[in-house]
Amino acid sequence: MTAVTDVVMTAGWFGPADRPLYGVWHLPTSGVARSAVVIAPSLGLELDLGHRSLRVLADRLAAHGIAALRFDYDGTGDSAGDDTEAGRVEAWLASLREAVAAARAAGAGHVTVVGLRVGATFAVASRSRADAYVLWDACATGKSYLRQESVMFALNVSTSRPEPRTDGSVDGPGSVYTAETVADLGAVALRADDLVGSPATLVLIRDDKPDNRTTKALVGVAGVEIEACAGQAALLEVSGFISRVPLGTVGRIVDWVSAQAPAGAGPMTPSIEPSAVVELRPDGTSILESVQSLGPHQLFAILTEPVGHEAQDARQSRNARESRNAGDARDAVAPAPVTVVFSNSATTYHVGSARSWVELSRRLAREGVRGLRVDQRDLGDGPEVDEPPGPVYYNGESLEDLRAAAEIAGSATGLGGSHGEGDVVLVGLCSGSWSSAVVAQDVQPAGVLLLNPWIWHRDVEPVGPVAYPQREVFTARVSRALTDRHRLRALGARVLSWVWAMRPDFLWRVAATLHLGDTTGATVGRLVERGSHVTIVMGPRESQIFRRGLGYAQERRLARSGRLHLVERPALDHGMLHSREREVVLDQVVADVLALAARPLEPTPARHPTPAPATP
């Protein structure tokens, strides 16, 4: 439980024991509220882009004395299941009904459902018996939502024209909708009949792209108010995940919901569990997920671990057999316990791009490996998420947060102490690769898996949807650089980049070989030389940057160590939103992590400093 200004936020799981849904309650600190709001997100990439806006909305509602429940549909976000299973649309509608039931069970006499995009369509189609609705940029039909998903995928995701699917499924950015899901979504639509008898409904139509079909379907229905809203393009139609919160729309929703809520307040006692079994394996192994609060900043994290250890025992037996078959007379040594720490990429929260970190965590848990999905400060479900403009990445805070998470994950007491001290593997995408590479030089993990790294030098200007202060004068920067080795290396890297513009190939190879500045070769070389196994997975643009900064001689030297593995995927997009390419990358990550987990535990001194105990 964490406090955000005048709001208490509690994350966990609720709903069916065999298919728990992930949710986050936002309550006034008094514990009493006038009503409750269930916030229904969109799907796919829009779920990721809209996450911060819905978080800000929930905080503001709670600050106005109204309880709010954010949740993930079945098979999405941190909820159990995945999007390849049958019956997806009915499961999503049932998830919304379950969330409304949870709000009523918590003590809410009046419940409003706020739905974003296709979440608004589900809010009406689910017949959840809510007392009021806010339909925020609603999709007129499920078919129109799929049409936009297909267009966004074709225009913004694929680096090469993919082979068309012949099984009736549809590709979206980071999602695949099976033929069954496509057919079922086609039957979902906003219908006036579903709103008959509802006391009040607010329909928010985009001011730049008014959806006439939505207006036509709902205009004239008693109790329905239709208004224009601004800022949707900056919220959902952005590149680089730099989504902006439409504060005007958020404020209007808060005002409207407050006006609909009863005057009297009552106690709210939501039922939500801090841990849940998200998967029960046929071999008897359960996959348990639990909410964690790490370090002095109470970083939000979700730990995924196997319960039953059948997978771990099976792997140890397999290692023993392989040792005997290889003629090794030594006794088989149990693998070291391994925890994989997943870092944020850009403004993507702990589920990872296209839910990659959730999928990887659970796949690895099936093999006995723990996974830790972390939100850095001012991101995701953490306690320090401020008002817009939003999080900043490529900065010192992200390094400090990832370092703290890695040290806690590798310590004997950091995550419950049940496994003892073990190895840590860092996995990151894009800016998360940068954070992982920099932090790995300090904590020396067993392995580092860098997916689509873009920037290699340590000191870089922060990035994010913010207006940065003016740069310091040049003389001040040089003066400080001369007294700080990291900044000196960064200055060297900048000088080399200027020189490289005139003589690219020759001088960059020399720089990489001589370790001048934070070049690609210098960074990777430090990781390899300190004993970490490094895997780098790259798309075409990332590969070009990497090759430009490594140099042939440096690559050959590092390859001879046996601790550098390069994987180049010509069709891989930067955000790994192409589902077929993403599957290949995830398979590679699983294979590399399991190879590290199978290594014998060597009697070496502890490599991780002992951190402060995790905040309960």
Buried (B, 14 or more C-beta within 10 A) or exposed (E): BBEBEEBBBBBBBBBEEEBBBBBBBBBBEEBBBBBBBBBBBBBBBBBBBBBBBBBBBBBBBBBBBBBBBBBBBBBBBBBBBBBEEEEBBEBBBBBBBBBBBBBBEBBBEBBBBBBBBBBBBBBBBBEBEBBBBBBBBBBBBBBBBBEBBBEBBEEBBBBEEBEEEEEEBBBBBBBBBBEBBBBBBBEBBBBBEBBEEBEBBBBBBBEEEEBEEBEEBBEEBEBBEBEEBBBBBBBBBBEEBBBBBBBEBBEBBBEBBBEBBEEEBBEBEBEBEBBBBBBBBEEEBBBBBBBBBBBEBBBBBBBBBBBBBBBBBBBBEEBBEEBEEEEEEEEBBEBBBBBBBBBBBBBBBBBBBBBBBBBBBBBBBBBBBBBBBBBBBBBBBBBBBEEBBBBBBBBEBBBBBBBBBBBBBBBBBBBEEEBEBBBBBBBBBBBBBBBBBBBBBBBBBBBBBBBBBBBBBBBBEBBBBEEEEEEEEEEEBEEEBEEEEEBBBBBBBBEBBEEBEEEEEEBBBBBBBEBBBBBBBBBBBBBBEBBBBBBBBBBBBBBEBBBBBBBEEBBEBBEEEEBBBBBBBEBBBBBBBBBBBBBBBBEBBBEBBBEBBBBEBEEEEEBBEBBBEBBE
